[in-house]
Amino acid sequence: MGLYLSTDLLLAAYSQGFFPMPHPVTAEICWFNPDPRAILPLDSYHVSRSLARTLRKVPFEIRCDSDFAGVIDACADRPETWINGEIREAFIRLHREGHGHSLEVWLEGELVGGTYGVAIGGAFFAESKFHRVTDASKVALFYLTAHLRSRGFILLEVQFLTEHLATLGAKEISAPIYEAALRRALAIETSFLPFSLSAMGPIPSDKMPAG
């Protein structure tokens, strides 16, 4: 099982535009390369007035890679999930080997939101997100996009467009456009770490017009 989703195989697949998900019935690992593909442009994350207020007033603590397993387990903790044991083990292995990363939202010492994914070159492939308090997953994505910009990343891939992601600025692009963007991103020499909140710029004002 572990050899099938080896780190080398996963990195090669993401670099060619594919990502794994288990079949809902057989649990066999299938490889997806959807057309169109959803991305979240790093320069156009939509921060509503209510989210800006949350960012400014709720005393969240933002961490990176402090509990990768906790994030993936929280993402899987729902009635229907594609994150089975094989996927979990493979991504924890990616994390241990320096390719998988989590962006975490903590409140009063508890993990309340987060997202995780894979970093290769200047591309980040977001896998899933979760929240246990209002807006915590939006907060995680806000800081993820800010961090990626600060590190010189140019591509944030989010697989499939959902209504929720669309409200945050995500959009669909065709496979040829995605493949070209992926090639450009993979050619960039950068790294996900180090993580620095001070490098991300200011939190948006909550005095903007309602959005």
TIMAR-273557 format. One record per residue (C-alpha): residue in one letter; x, y, z. Coordinates in steps of 0.25 Angstrom, whole numbers, plus 5000, padded with zeros to 4 digits. Layout:
<rs>
AXYZ/...
</rs>
This chain:
<rs>
M500050005000/G501150105004/L501950074992/Y500850104982/L500650244988/S502150264990/T502650414991/D503350404978/L502050354971/L501250464977/L502250574974/A502350524960/A500850524958/Y500550664964/S501650714955/Q500950664943/G499550714947/F499050594954/F498550564968/P498050444975/M496650414981/P496050274985/H494950214977/P493650234986/V493250094985/T494550004983/A495550104990/E496450074979/I497350204977/C496950274964/W497750394958/F497050514954/N497450624944/P496150704942/D495750804931/P495450914935/R496350924948/A496051014959/I497151114965/L497151224975/P497851334969/L498851384980/D498651534977/S497151534978/Y496651454990/H495351524994/V495251575008/S493851615012/R493651725022/S493151615032/L494451535030/A495351655031/R494651685045/T494851535049/L496351545045/R496451675053/K495651635066/V495751485068/P497051455075/F497451335066/E498851285066/I499351245053/R500351135052/C501051055041/D501350905041/S501150895056/D500050785055/F500050735041/A499350605045/G498350675053/V497950765041/I497850645032/D497050565042/A496050685044/C495850695029/A495450555029/D494550565041/R493250575033/P492150475029/E492750455015/T494250475012/W495250435002/I496350435012/N496450285015/G497650225022/E498550205010/I498350355006/R498650395021/E499950315022/A500450365008/F500250505012/I500850495026/R502050435019/L502050555009/H502050645021/R503150575028/E504050575016/G503750725015/H502750735003/G501450735011/H501050865019/S499950905028/L499451045031/E498751045044/V497751135052/W497751115067/L496851185078/E497151175092/G498051055090/E497150975081/L497250945067/V496051005061/G496351015046/G497350995035/T497750945022/Y498850855016/G499450825003/V500750794995/A501850894991/I502650874979/G503450994973/G502551114973/A501251034973/F500450994985/F499350884983/A498350904993/E497650774997/S496550805008/K496150895019/F495350895031/H494750985042/R494250965056/V493851115059/T493251215049/D494151265038/A495351185043/S495551115029/K495451255022/V496451305032/A497451185028/L497251215013/F497551365015/Y498851335023/L499251225013/T499051325001/A499851435008/H500951335012/L501051274998/R501151414992/S502251455002/R503051334998/G502951354983/F501951254979/I501051274967/L500051164967/L499051114977/E498250994972/V496950954978/Q496550844969/F495050864967/L494250994968/T493150994979/E492151104982/H492951134995/L494251144988/A493651234977/T493251334988/L494751344992/G495151374978/A495451234972/K495251214958/E495351104947/I496351104936/S496451014924/A497450894925/P498450954915/I498451084923/Y498651014935/E499750924930/A500551054925/A500351114939/L500850994945/R502050984937/R502451134940/A502151104955/L503050974955/A504251054949/I504251154961/E505251124972/T504651154985/S504151074998/F502951075007/L503751105019/P504151185027/F502751235031/S502751375036/L501451455039/S502251585039/A502551565024/M501151555020/G500651705020/P499551765028/I498151705031/P497051775022/S496251875028/D494851845033/K494351985029/M494251945014/P492851945007/A492051815010/G492451695001/
</rs>
